[in-house]
């Protein structure tokens, strides 16, 4: 069973590595967003846009995102398996 979980995680990681989610939010003219984007927002966007469900606790976000732009966020799916998700935050 453990080998299966790791295999499934590796398959999921490949899918996530090839994925980008776009999060639209309100922002000021200087590119600062109102509020912030959290790991829950990223998990919700991934589920809504790509039908991929991951636990928000697996999304490694040191601090909430507070600006517009593109970034790569690590998702630790399994002890040895980490996916890299491209997140694009744009003004609404």
N, C-alpha and C positions, 0 to 999 in steps of 0.2 A: 504493500500500500504506500509506503514511504517513497519508493521509486516512482510510483505513479504520480504522487503529488508533486514531486520535483519535475517530472516530465511535463505534467500539465502546466506547472508554473513557467517552465522554459518556453513552452508553446505560447502561453499568454504573453510572456515578455516579448517574444518576437512580434506578436500582433501589436502590442503597445508601442514598441520601438518604431513601428512604421505609422504611427498615429499622431495626429495633432488635434487638440481641442481648442476651440475658440470661446473665450468668455467675454461677453459684452457687458460693460458696466458704465455707469455715469462717471465722467471725468472733467476736471477743470482744464483750462487752456494750457496749463504747464505740464499736462500729462499725468498729474497726480490724480488718483481715483478717489472717489468719495467712499470711505470705508476701506475694506481690504478684501483680498481673495484668499480664502483659507483652503486647507486640504479637503474640507467637506465640499466646498464649491467645485474643486477640481474633480473629486469623486463623482459628484452629481453630473457635471458636464460630460465626463467620460461615459457614464451610464446612459445619459440622455442622447448624446450625439453618436456614440459608437456602440452602444449596447454591451459595454464591458463593465462588469461590476468589480470594484476593488474596495476593500475596507479603507476608510479614510486614514486609519492609524498606520497603514502601510505606506502612505505617501509621505516622503521625507522632505518636509518643508520647514526649514529652520525658523523662518519668520513669515507671516502672511505677506502676500504680494501687495504692494502699495502703489504701483505705477503701471503705465501702459507699456506694452512691448512683448517680445518673445523670450521665453526661457525654457530650459529643460529641467524637469522635475524627476527625481529618482523615486521609483516605487519598489519597495523591497517585498517581493512576492513570496520569497522562500529564503532561508538562511544563505544559500549560495546563488540565488537568482534575483537580480535587480534589473528592472526595466527603466528605460528613459523615455518619458513622455514629453512631447513638445507642447507647451501651453502658450497660446497667443491671447493676450489681454488687449481688447480694443475698446475705443470709446463708442458708446451707444448713439 
